[in-house]
Amino acid sequence: MNGLLRISQLIDALTERVGKAIIWLVLVVTLISAGNAVMRYTLNYSSNAWLEIQWYLFSAIFLLGAGYTLLRNEHVRIDLIAGRLSKRAQAMIDIFGIVFFLLPLAIAVLVLSWPIFLLALTDNEQSSNAGGLVVWPVRLLVPTGFFLLIIQAISELIKRIGFLQGRCPDPTGKAHRPRPEDELALAIEAQKKQP
């Protein structure tokens, strides 16, 4: 179990890095969106490519951030019953949900989305909009995002089993962490201070 917990820590570290990078994408997509609006209303100029890059980046934020959301235990839960149970019972419910719902669904989406990406890549699929972008990069986001979600789900499964065996702390306990927008503000401030 100790070896599995080390693997879980490595997965968590990867997920944390991906999550921190995605936070920057939020800023990028916001700036692109604001730039598009300014160009459209001041110069009466618009571009499908700029609109599509916003959609692509939003897709990246959503798909690549799913594992980070799971790591942070920030995903949507309906705890009408489970919230009243003991931590051990909650861990068992999480194990059941990960094994019978999350992993099978995520693996199915990964397996089914891979051929769609390959077809878009080999055909060099282009957007149907005039001046649009190539499509395969956004198609690649689906299997990549679900792969990251799968490995994080495996990490969460390991931590819950470790918790039930008394080998690690409660993985559902939310440590006090700064909000993502606060982390982004701190990262921007740190960049300003560098020479």
N, C-alpha and C positions, 0 to 999 in steps of 0.2 A: 504494500500500500504506500510505503514511503516513496518508492520510485514513481508511482502514479501521481502522487501529490507534487513531486518535482516537475513532472510533465505538465501538470495542471498549472503550476506557477509559470512555466515557460509560455504556455498558451495565453495565460492572463497577461503576461508582459507584452506579447505580440498584440493582443487585442487592445491593450492600453495604448500602445504606440499608434495603432491604426486609428483609434478613437481620437487621440490628440491631433493627428493629421486632419481628420475629418472636420474638426472644429474650425480649422483654417478655411476649409471649403465653404463653410457658412458665410464667412466674411467675403470670400471671392464671389460667390453667387449673389450676395447682397450688392456688392459694388457693380457687378455686371448688370444686374437688374436696374439699379439706379442710373447707370450710364445709358442703358437702353431708353429709359423713360426720358432722360434729359435730351438725348439725341432726337427722339420722336417728337417731343413737344417744342423744342427750340429750333431744330434744323429740319423738321419734318422728314427725318431719315430713319428708316428701320431696316433691319436685316434678319432674315430667317435664321442665319447661322448663329447670331448672337442670342436669339430666342431659344434655339435648340441647345446651345451650350448651357443655358440656364437649366433646361430640363435634364440634360445629362448630369450636371453637377448635383441637382436635387436628387436624382436617382442614385448617384454615388453616395450622397450623405445618408439617404435612407437605407440602401442595401448594405453598404460597407459598415454602417453604424449599428446594425442589428445586434451583432455580437457584443459590441461595446455596451449597448443598452442592457443586454442580458448580464454581462459582467457586473455592471453597476446596480443590478437588481432594480432597474427603473422601468421595466416593461409593465404593461397594463396587467393588473391582476384583479380578479373578482374574489375577494376574500370574505365573503359573507359567512362561510362556515370555517374555512381553513384558518382564518385570522383568530379564531377562538380556540384553536387546538394548540397543543404543545409544540415546541420547536422540533422535536423528533417526529411528530405526526406530520408537520408541515414539510419536513425534509423527505419523508416517505411519499407524500403527495407529489412533491417536485420530482422525485425519482420516477414515479409512475408517469407523470406528464412528459418528462424528457424522453423516456424510453418508448412510450407508446404513442405520443403525439408529435412532439417537437422534432426528434431525430427522423422518424419515418417521413414526415412531410418535407423537412428540409432536404433530406437525401433525394426524395422524389423530384423536387424542384431542381436540384442540382443536376441530376441525371437527365431530366427532360429538357433543361435549358441549354445544356452543352451542345447538342446537335444544332440547335437554332443559332447559337453563336458561330459554330463552325461553318454553317451554310452562309451566314452573313459575311464571314471573313473570306471564304473562297469565292463568293459571288461579288465581293466588294460592294455590298449593298449600300445604296445611297438613300438619303432622305427623299421622300416624295415631294417635298416643298422646294420651290425654286431657291437656289443658293443655300440649300441645306447641307448638312454634314454627312460624313460616312456614318453608318449605323453600327458596325461591328464593335466599336469600343463600348457603347452603351449596352449592347447585347452581352458583352463579356462581364459586365457588372453583376448580372444575375447569378451566374454560377460562382463567381468570386465571392459575392456577398453571402451566398448560402453556404459556401465552403467555410468561410470565417464563422458563420453562425453555428455550423456543425461542430467545428473544433471547440468553440466556446461552450456549446452544450455538453460536449464530452468533459470539458474541464469542470463545469458545474455539477455534472453527474459524479465525477470523482470526488469533488469537495463535499457533496452531500453524503456520499457513502463514508468518506473519512470522518465527517461530523458524527454520523451514527455510530461509528466505531470509536469515537472519542479521540481521534488523531488530529483534528483540526478544529478551529473555532467555527461558530455558526456562520455559514456563508450567506445567509439571508439577512444578517444584521447589517444595517446600512451604517457604515462609518461616516463620520462628519467629513465631507469632502466639499470643496468649493464647487459651485455650479459651473457648467461648461462655459457659460458666457463670462463668468469671473475668471476662469482659467485663461480664456482667450485674451481678456483685458490684461492679465498679468503677463502673458507671453508677449503681447505687443509692447508693453512697458519695458520688458527685459530686452527686446530687440532695439528699442530706442536708446538704451543705455550702453549698448555695445559700440565700440569705436569703429 
